[in-house]
């Protein structure tokens, strides 16, 4: 089931707030841009994950909090946190 882009952005904000232990209202949206990723894991595979090698359209979500910048990658069907503390994460 696909989700509207606005819902995906709110999920990213909630996820980042939870990871950082802060209120969602302190998370800023710095930008949302269309992107093409090199594979089904949006160029953000987690350890041991295999994905289809095909161009996958989606969005890069740029968020900030506490003076730090964060990137989420999304499609209508998935959301991933990119290089957070050196790792990628699939957001459920």
N, C-alpha and C positions, 0 to 999 in steps of 0.2 A: 504494500500500500504506500503510495507516495504522499509526501507531506508538503504543504505550501512552504515557500522559502521563508516567510516570516516565522513560522513555527520552528523551522530548523535553526534560525538565528536565535530564537528564545531558548531552545535546547542547548545551543552552544554557550550562551550566557550563563545558564543555570549550571552547566557542567563546569565551566571555568570557575564560577563563584564557589562551587563545592570543593574543587581541587585546591583553591587558594584559601578557603576558610573565610570568605567574606560575603557581604550581601550582594545580591544580584545587581542592585541599583548602582554599585560602584564599578561595574563592568561597562566600559565604553565600546561602542561599535565604531571602528575607525574606517571601515569600508567593506563593501561586498562587491566582488567583481566576477564576471563570468570567466571560466578557465577551462582548458582542456588538459586532462591528466593522462599520463602515458599508459595507465593500466587500470584494472578494475578496483585496485586498492587506493586509487587516487594519488599514486606516488607516495603513499604513506603506509606501507605495509608494516604490520607488527611482526615480531620475531616468529619465524617458522611459517608464515603465511604465504600461500601461493595465490596468484590472481591471474585473470585473463589479461593477455597482452593486447590491449586494444585502446584506442583513444576514447576516453570517457569524459563527456562534458559535465560540468558542474560549476561550483562557485568556490572561491577563496574568501573566507570570512576573516577579517582582521579585527581583533579585539585588543583592548589594553586595560590594564588595571595596575595600580600602584607603581606607575612609571615603567612597566614592562609591557612588551608587545607579544601577542600570541596569534597563531594562525590555525584556523580550522579549515578543513576541506570537506565539501559536501556535494551530494547529489540529492535528488528527491527521495532516495532510498537509504542513504547512509550518511553518517557524520563521523569525521575523524579529527583528532587533535594532532597537529603536525609538530614534531620535534619539541615536545614539552619535556624539559629536563633530560634531553637527549634521547627520548623515546617517542614513538607514535602510539596513539591509543584509538581504539574503536569505541565510540560513544554509543551506548545502548539506548 
